[in-house]
Amino acid sequence: MSVSEEGRRLLERLKERRRDLMHGFIEYLGEEDTVELLLLVSRAV
């Protein structure tokens, strides 16, 4: 496996995990509160 192929696979796994995490936040907090949380976090960084 080449380095770039391994990197692509890693990036795809990270994207899937991010998607799963976002769905979890939306299920737990609700869509409106999730958006508000993301706005607060984006201002903090």
N, CA and C of each residue as an Amber inpcrd file, in Angstrom:
protein
   135
   0.8600000  -1.1790000   0.0000000   0.0000000   0.0000000   0.0000000
   0.9030000   1.2390000   0.0000000   0.6100000   2.1430000  -0.8770000
   1.4080000   3.3680000  -0.9490000   1.0030000   4.3340000   0.1570000
   1.8690000   5.2830000   0.4160000   1.5940000   6.2750000   1.4560000
   0.3350000   7.0700000   1.1150000   0.2040000   7.4690000  -0.1510000
  -0.9670000   8.2720000  -0.5220000  -2.2510000   7.4560000  -0.4160000
  -2.1810000   6.1640000  -0.7340000  -3.3610000   5.3000000  -0.6080000
  -3.7460000   5.1560000   0.8630000  -2.7480000   4.9670000   1.7120000
  -2.9940000   4.8530000   3.1510000  -3.5680000   6.1610000   3.6920000
  -3.0400000   7.2860000   3.2230000  -3.5470000   8.5940000   3.6390000
  -4.9910000   8.7990000   3.2300000  -5.3230000   8.3830000   2.0160000
  -6.7130000   8.5110000   1.5500000  -7.6580000   7.6810000   2.4030000
  -7.2310000   6.4680000   2.7440000  -8.0720000   5.6020000   3.5900000
  -8.2630000   6.2160000   4.9730000  -7.1950000   6.7440000   5.5340000
  -7.2760000   7.3810000   6.8490000  -8.2110000   8.5800000   6.8050000
  -8.0840000   9.4070000   5.7740000  -8.9480000  10.5740000   5.6310000
 -10.4110000  10.1600000   5.5160000 -10.6920000   9.1090000   4.7630000
 -12.0650000   8.6320000   4.6090000 -12.6200000   8.1440000   5.9480000
 -11.8100000   7.4170000   6.7220000 -12.2630000   6.9540000   8.0450000
 -12.5440000   8.1370000   8.9650000 -11.6870000   9.1580000   8.9200000
 -11.9040000  10.3420000   9.7510000 -13.1920000  11.0560000   9.3620000
 -13.4620000  11.1470000   8.0630000 -14.6980000  11.7800000   7.5980000
 -15.9170000  11.0080000   8.0850000 -15.8480000   9.6620000   8.0320000
 -16.9630000   8.8370000   8.5010000 -17.1850000   9.0370000   9.9970000
 -16.1070000   9.0790000  10.7620000 -16.2340000   9.2710000  12.2140000
 -16.8070000  10.6470000  12.5350000 -16.3870000  11.6620000  11.7800000
 -16.9240000  13.0070000  11.9930000 -18.4250000  13.0240000  11.7180000
 -18.8290000  12.3630000  10.6280000 -20.2500000  12.2720000  10.2970000
 -21.0250000  11.5830000  11.4210000 -20.4840000  10.4630000  11.9130000
 -21.1330000   9.7370000  13.0060000 -21.2420000  10.6060000  14.2520000
 -20.1930000  11.3460000  14.5550000 -20.1930000  12.2270000  15.7180000
 -21.2550000  13.3130000  15.5820000 -21.3470000  13.9120000  14.4040000
 -22.3430000  14.9620000  14.1730000 -23.7570000  14.4100000  14.3180000
 -23.9980000  13.2220000  13.7720000 -25.3250000  12.6240000  13.9080000
 -25.6430000  12.3490000  15.3750000 -24.6300000  11.9320000  16.1330000
 -24.8260000  11.6950000  17.5610000 -25.1800000  12.9720000  18.3060000
 -24.4860000  14.0740000  17.9930000 -24.8140000  15.3530000  18.6200000
 -26.2360000  15.7710000  18.2770000 -26.6070000  15.6390000  17.0100000
 -27.9410000  16.0560000  16.5800000 -29.0060000  15.2170000  17.2790000
 -28.7730000  13.9000000  17.4010000 -29.7380000  13.0410000  18.0870000
 -29.8480000  13.4120000  19.5620000 -28.7150000  13.7030000  20.2020000
 -28.7050000  13.9760000  21.6360000 -29.2160000  15.3760000  21.9600000
 -28.7420000  16.3880000  21.2390000 -29.0680000  17.7760000  21.5560000
 -30.2410000  18.3300000  20.7560000 -30.4830000  17.7590000  19.6070000
 -31.4370000  18.3550000  18.6840000 -30.6860000  19.2410000  17.7050000
 -31.2760000  19.4540000  16.5530000 -30.5730000  20.1730000  15.4830000
 -30.2580000  21.6160000  15.8600000 -31.2090000  22.3130000  16.4570000
 -31.0090000  23.7300000  16.7850000 -29.8770000  23.9210000  17.7980000
 -29.8750000  23.1000000  18.8520000 -28.8190000  23.2120000  19.8620000
 -27.4580000  22.7930000  19.3080000 -27.4420000  21.8280000  18.3970000
 -26.1840000  21.4150000  17.7760000 -25.5930000  22.5580000  16.9700000
 -26.4230000  23.2560000  16.2100000 -25.9520000  24.3980000  15.4250000
 -25.3930000  25.4670000  16.3560000 -26.0970000  25.7390000  17.4490000
 -25.6280000  26.7450000  18.4060000 -24.2920000  26.3330000  19.0280000
 -24.1680000  25.0570000  19.3780000 -22.9160000  24.5510000  19.9410000
 -21.7670000  24.7050000  18.9480000 -22.0030000  24.3660000  17.6900000
 -20.9560000  24.4900000  16.6730000 -20.5450000  25.9430000  16.4720000
 -21.4960000  26.8540000  16.5280000 -21.1680000  28.2750000  16.4030000
 -20.3020000  28.7400000  17.5680000 -20.6390000  28.3050000  18.7770000
 -19.8340000  28.6670000  19.9460000 -18.4170000  28.1140000  19.8320000
 -18.2950000  26.8690000  19.4170000 -16.9780000  26.2480000  19.2780000
 -16.1710000  26.9510000  18.1930000 -16.8090000  27.2850000  17.0800000
 -16.0750000  27.9280000  15.9860000 -15.5770000  29.3150000  16.3880000
 -16.3120000  30.0040000  17.2520000 -15.8530000  31.3140000  17.7310000
 -14.6910000  31.1720000  18.7040000 -14.6540000  30.0560000  19.4250000
 -13.6290000  29.8540000  20.4470000 -12.2710000  29.4840000  19.8540000
 -12.2670000  28.9430000  18.6590000 -10.9790000  28.5170000  18.0720000
 -10.4950000  29.4610000  17.0100000
